[in-house]
């Protein structure tokens, strides 16, 4: 289990670091979603066989909702992911300084945007989990699903975070972002399971 938790820590730390640096030093709204998708795709291929490459508490809880991870393992994964996000925040704070995004804290439209974006993202993950995607394409499908989910969530009015650990690193720990992504992950995973288990 230590290897799995280490992989989750590293993957979440790098993803959080990439997003933090992107929003801190880039003026382009396009760079962050593309960079996040590339980082996630890379880690699907590099640590997917070790931990499953959740690197997102919402994904872990979505997989828990379809009985693909135990309650005990989910709790440990989420702890490792949270520590990874805090490590990324520590690196950015020590090198560049504080990050202030000015994201909307609590808003029903933000909750809905995060839910929809995360549902689309995890729908793609579920297709990989249920073996409907060739192994060689898993990183492309999951990274592409993240890119789609972030883009639509941003267009719908949220920050397009879709990940409570990255939200922690960004200082966006409002219920709209946290619960929206968790609910979205469960909706996406459960919907896909329903579709593939129907006869």
Protein Blocks (a to p, Z undefined) as FASTA:
>chain_A
ZZmmmmmmmmmmmmmmmmmmmmmmpcbfklmmmmmmmmmmmmmmmmmmmnopnopaklmm
mmmmnopacfklmmmmmmmmmmmmmmmmmmmmmmnopcdehpafbdfklmmmmmmmmmmm
mmmmmmmmnopacfklmmmmmmmmmmmmmmmmmmnopaolopaklmmmnopacfklmmmm
mmmmmmmmmmmmmmmmpZZ
